[in-house]
Amino acid sequence: MSTDNDPIALPTLWLLGKTGAGKSSIVRYLTGDESITIGNGFRPCTQTSQAYDFPIDRPWVRFVDTRGLGEADYDPDEDLTFCQLQSHALLICARLDDPEQRDLLAAIKKIKKRYRINQ
């Protein structure tokens, strides 16, 4: 994670989804950063939100990988507020074989309400 840049200076893509939706895998694939830990199934891997600047030497984009929605004892409200302030776009991640997306839909509704998005 780079701290050399102002968090708003780089175009920032926020990845949001449940545990096991592939958020960290997407960031690892796009950046080629092998140090990004990816999970195996539905076991949580990302314990805190992490920002990854790409490329590292002269970044032109930032990815924000967040904790998985629906984790036990995790209230995402603080992370949702922080990420909304830091991000320029939202990438919603979901497993196609997971029909239960209540936590993700609730988070999206909160985001829409805060920004008064009608669509």
Rosetta silent file (secondary structure, phi, psi, omega in degrees, C-alpha in Angstrom):
SEQUENCE: MSTDNDPIALPTLWLLGKTGAGKSSIVRYLTGDESITIGNGFRPCTQTSQAYDFPIDRPWVRFVDTRGLGEADYDPDEDLTFCQLQSHALLICARLDDPEQRDLLAAIKKIKKRYRINQ
SCORE:     score description
SCORE:     0.000 S_00000001
   1 L     0.000  130.201 -179.055    0.000    0.000    0.000 S_00000001
   2 L   -93.157  140.154  175.294    1.434    3.337   -0.976 S_00000001
   3 L  -115.841    5.042 -177.941    1.199    6.368    1.256 S_00000001
   4 L   -72.798  -23.320 -175.371    3.105    8.693   -1.069 S_00000001
   5 L  -106.366  150.330  171.047   -0.023    9.839   -2.873 S_00000001
   6 L   -62.141  133.312 -176.385   -3.062   11.723   -1.702 S_00000001
   7 L   -56.995  -27.547 -178.428   -5.845    9.083   -1.396 S_00000001
   8 L   -88.925  -17.735 -174.852   -8.082   11.085   -3.734 S_00000001
   9 L   -62.493  -37.587 -179.404   -5.345   11.844   -6.301 S_00000001
  10 L   -91.478  141.111  170.084   -5.476    8.399   -7.923 S_00000001
  11 L   -58.222  129.136 -171.747   -8.588    7.016   -9.584 S_00000001
  12 E  -121.476  126.820  178.844   -9.773    4.511   -6.994 S_00000001
  13 E  -107.554  119.022 -177.908  -11.789    1.346   -7.590 S_00000001
  14 E   -97.384  126.106  177.743  -13.508   -0.054   -4.500 S_00000001
  15 E   -99.852  126.262 -175.797  -14.265   -3.795   -4.481 S_00000001
  16 E  -129.904  133.691  177.699  -17.310   -4.775   -2.420 S_00000001
  17 E   176.196  176.445  178.466  -18.772   -8.225   -1.805 S_00000001
  18 E   -74.446  167.836  172.771  -19.266  -11.080    0.604 S_00000001
  19 L   -57.508  132.451  178.113  -16.494  -13.283    1.941 S_00000001
  20 L    84.832    7.890 -178.249  -15.309  -15.568   -0.839 S_00000001
  21 L   -80.609  -12.282  177.270  -16.621  -13.379   -3.676 S_00000001
  22 L   101.026   15.557 -178.534  -13.152  -13.005   -5.212 S_00000001
  23 H   -59.969  -53.316 -179.923  -12.280   -9.415   -4.314 S_00000001
  24 H   -64.666  -36.583  178.696   -8.670  -10.147   -3.324 S_00000001
  25 H   -62.681  -40.880  178.658   -8.280  -12.556   -6.242 S_00000001
  26 H   -63.494  -46.459 -179.634   -9.309   -9.841   -8.691 S_00000001
  27 H   -63.418  -43.472  179.617   -6.859   -7.327   -7.211 S_00000001
  28 H   -61.232  -43.088 -179.754   -4.066   -9.905   -7.185 S_00000001
  29 H   -64.968  -46.533 -176.564   -4.736  -10.826  -10.808 S_00000001
  30 H   -68.948  -34.925 -177.496   -4.934   -7.214  -12.034 S_00000001
  31 H   -93.366  -21.859 -174.748   -1.859   -6.009  -10.155 S_00000001
  32 L    74.170   12.614 -178.012    0.244   -9.169  -10.318 S_00000001
  33 L   -81.399  100.215 -177.548    1.002   -8.661   -6.622 S_00000001
  34 L   -69.910  -12.077  179.666    1.682  -12.183   -5.321 S_00000001
  35 L   -78.016  -12.084  178.830    1.814  -10.895   -1.733 S_00000001
  36 L   -73.972  120.129 -179.017   -1.973  -10.422   -1.727 S_00000001
  37 L   -78.117  131.031  176.016   -3.422  -13.315    0.228 S_00000001
  38 L  -115.336  148.988 -176.223   -6.403  -14.988   -1.367 S_00000001
  39 L   -83.037  179.610  178.974   -8.831  -17.237    0.401 S_00000001
  40 L  -132.180   91.230 -178.008   -9.941  -20.757   -0.244 S_00000001
  41 L    91.899 -137.407 -174.158  -13.720  -20.944   -0.279 S_00000001
  42 L   -99.817    9.579  178.862  -15.807  -19.046    2.229 S_00000001
  43 L   -79.845  126.684 -177.974  -13.186  -18.620    4.969 S_00000001
  44 L   -60.979  139.398 -179.294  -12.431  -14.887    5.487 S_00000001
  45 L  -119.756  -43.460 -178.653   -8.970  -13.855    4.414 S_00000001
  46 L   -84.004  114.870 -176.467   -9.009  -10.040    4.296 S_00000001
  47 L   -92.580  -24.590  176.801   -9.125   -8.764    7.885 S_00000001
  48 L  -142.109  157.672  176.411   -8.958   -5.032    7.136 S_00000001
  49 L   -64.765  139.468 -179.158   -9.490   -2.893    4.081 S_00000001
  50 E  -130.318  140.725  174.626   -6.304   -2.581    2.043 S_00000001
  51 E  -106.148  137.400  179.458   -5.352   -0.179   -0.731 S_00000001
  52 E  -126.862  117.176  177.238   -3.103   -1.341   -3.555 S_00000001
  53 E   -88.383  141.104 -177.978   -1.564    1.170   -5.942 S_00000001
  54 E  -139.125  136.588  -15.677   -0.756   -0.026   -9.448 S_00000001
  55 L   -69.015  162.016 -173.037    1.847   -0.061  -10.753 S_00000001
  56 L   -62.505  -42.493 -174.344    3.840    0.322   -7.554 S_00000001
  57 L   -72.065  -38.558  178.814    6.625    2.521   -8.963 S_00000001
  58 L  -141.313   75.677 -172.726    4.384    5.064  -10.789 S_00000001
  59 L   -65.509  143.974  174.442    0.775    4.331   -9.842 S_00000001
  60 L  -126.381   -3.574  176.784   -2.103    5.475  -12.012 S_00000001
  61 E  -151.048  151.751  176.838   -4.881    3.532  -10.269 S_00000001
  62 E  -125.751  137.774  174.573   -5.699    2.357   -6.733 S_00000001
  63 E  -110.093  133.363  175.044   -7.734   -0.707   -5.764 S_00000001
  64 E  -111.786  111.660  179.765   -9.420   -0.844   -2.344 S_00000001
  65 E   -96.283  121.452 -174.450   -9.978   -4.434   -1.235 S_00000001
  66 L  -108.405  165.723  174.677  -12.451   -4.608    1.642 S_00000001
  67 L   -61.531  157.539  179.329  -13.474   -7.190    4.219 S_00000001
  68 L   -76.423  132.714  175.353  -16.185   -9.588    3.212 S_00000001
  69 E   -66.919  146.895  177.936  -19.746   -8.617    3.959 S_00000001
  70 L    89.299    0.984  176.965  -21.613  -11.069    6.159 S_00000001
  71 L   -67.073  145.673  177.322  -18.642  -12.004    8.353 S_00000001
  72 L   -62.020  139.514  177.180  -19.585  -12.819   11.938 S_00000001
  73 L    59.445   29.793  177.584  -19.126   -9.895   14.346 S_00000001
  74 L  -124.142  117.667  175.308  -18.365   -7.446   11.510 S_00000001
  75 L  -102.251  111.869 -172.784  -20.374   -4.264   11.082 S_00000001
  76 L   -79.603   -1.133 -173.857  -19.398   -2.796    7.705 S_00000001
  77 H   -55.560  -44.913 -179.378  -20.880    0.699    8.268 S_00000001
  78 H   -64.240  -43.821  178.102  -17.568    2.363    9.151 S_00000001
  79 H   -64.807  -39.511  179.063  -15.805    0.748    6.183 S_00000001
  80 H   -60.854  -44.925  179.864  -18.675    1.673    3.853 S_00000001
  81 H   -64.128  -46.910 -179.742  -18.445    5.321    4.875 S_00000001
  82 H   -60.561  -48.364 -176.662  -14.647    5.408    4.585 S_00000001
  83 H   -66.748  -34.807  177.382  -14.568    3.684    1.207 S_00000001
  84 H   -61.029  -38.088 -178.711  -17.316    5.892   -0.208 S_00000001
  85 H   -73.897  -23.287 -174.695  -15.194    8.943    0.582 S_00000001
  86 H   -99.465  -10.483 -167.405  -12.055    7.442   -0.986 S_00000001
  87 L  -109.878  153.838  175.981  -13.453    5.835   -4.129 S_00000001
  88 L  -107.889  -21.903  179.837  -14.368    6.917   -7.615 S_00000001
  89 E  -150.037  155.093 -178.102  -16.038    3.693   -8.744 S_00000001
  90 E  -119.402  128.361  174.062  -17.512    0.583   -7.141 S_00000001
  91 E  -109.165  113.544 -178.859  -16.965   -2.970   -8.368 S_00000001
  92 E   -89.517  125.025 -176.943  -19.593   -5.286   -6.908 S_00000001
  93 E  -113.340  133.129  178.071  -18.331   -8.864   -6.554 S_00000001
  94 L  -148.592  144.152  174.707  -20.573  -11.896   -6.074 S_00000001
  95 L   -78.589  133.476  179.539  -20.204  -15.650   -6.492 S_00000001
  96 L   -66.087  -26.627 -178.280  -22.561  -16.981   -9.122 S_00000001
  97 L   -94.089   13.242  178.605  -23.190  -20.100   -7.034 S_00000001
  98 L  -113.501   98.863 -177.339  -24.162  -18.133   -3.893 S_00000001
  99 L   -73.542  -15.270 -177.456  -27.876  -17.307   -4.005 S_00000001
 100 L   -90.877  102.255 -177.969  -27.766  -15.513   -0.616 S_00000001
 101 L  -124.093   25.198 -177.626  -26.780  -11.894   -1.300 S_00000001
 102 H   -56.981  -44.753 -178.445  -28.816  -10.120    1.404 S_00000001
 103 H   -66.109  -38.626  178.235  -25.770   -8.457    3.028 S_00000001
 104 H   -66.834  -44.776  178.767  -24.468   -7.220   -0.318 S_00000001
 105 H   -63.129  -38.204  177.836  -27.864   -5.833   -1.321 S_00000001
 106 H   -63.661  -41.793  178.855  -28.202   -4.085    2.053 S_00000001
 107 H   -64.687  -42.139  179.266  -24.790   -2.439    1.597 S_00000001
 108 H   -63.397  -40.282  177.941  -25.674   -1.305   -1.926 S_00000001
 109 H   -62.518  -40.890  177.725  -28.948    0.191   -0.646 S_00000001
 110 H   -62.419  -42.860  179.783  -27.034    2.138    2.032 S_00000001
 111 H   -63.146  -46.305  179.488  -24.624    3.461   -0.573 S_00000001
 112 H   -61.202  -40.956 -178.924  -27.471    4.482   -2.886 S_00000001
 113 H   -66.392  -43.359 -179.994  -29.314    6.213   -0.044 S_00000001
 114 H   -62.542  -35.798 -177.895  -26.235    8.172    1.098 S_00000001
 115 H  -100.173    4.162  179.610  -25.567    9.415   -2.419 S_00000001
 116 L    54.378   46.314  177.999  -29.241    9.721   -3.351 S_00000001
 117 L   -89.294  124.632 -174.974  -28.811    7.415   -6.335 S_00000001
 118 L   -93.149  -12.110 -176.978  -32.222    6.533   -7.766 S_00000001
 119 L   -91.029    0.000    0.000  -31.246    3.756  -10.172 S_00000001
